[in-house]
Amino acid sequence: QVQLVESGGGSVQPGGSLRLSCAASGRTFSPWGMGWFRQAPGWERDFVAGITWSGTTTYVTESVKDRFTISRDNAKNTVYLQMNSLKPNDTAVYYCASRPAIGTNWRRSKEYDTWGQGTQVTVSS
């Protein structure tokens, strides 16, 4: 069974940067893709970014595409989310998830089968 563990969250001031990591462990891990989602208190879980396991395709949601970058290191079974110029409304718990097949929509959480426990990101002055 695959486990996903996020790390790298924390508290930063507006304008700061964080790099989140999502490490997979367990059986041989080779999903079709990976995604990052976030959930702020009182809000639904929203898609942030996705990447195919080959790394050939990435998709970052419009609201953060100028500030966030997704990447992966297959040798380490790890996916990253580089977040720059952070804003207070980026505050949320960030989750990574594996995507077993191409599916129909990166944004649909039901198209992801394994989720990490989440890592808290707080942006505040």
Helices and strands as residue ranges (DSSP letters): E 3-7, E 10-12, E 18-25, E 33-39, E 46-52, E 58-60, G 62-64, E 68-73, G 74-76, E 78-83, G 88-90, E 92-99, G 109-111, E 114-115, E 119-123
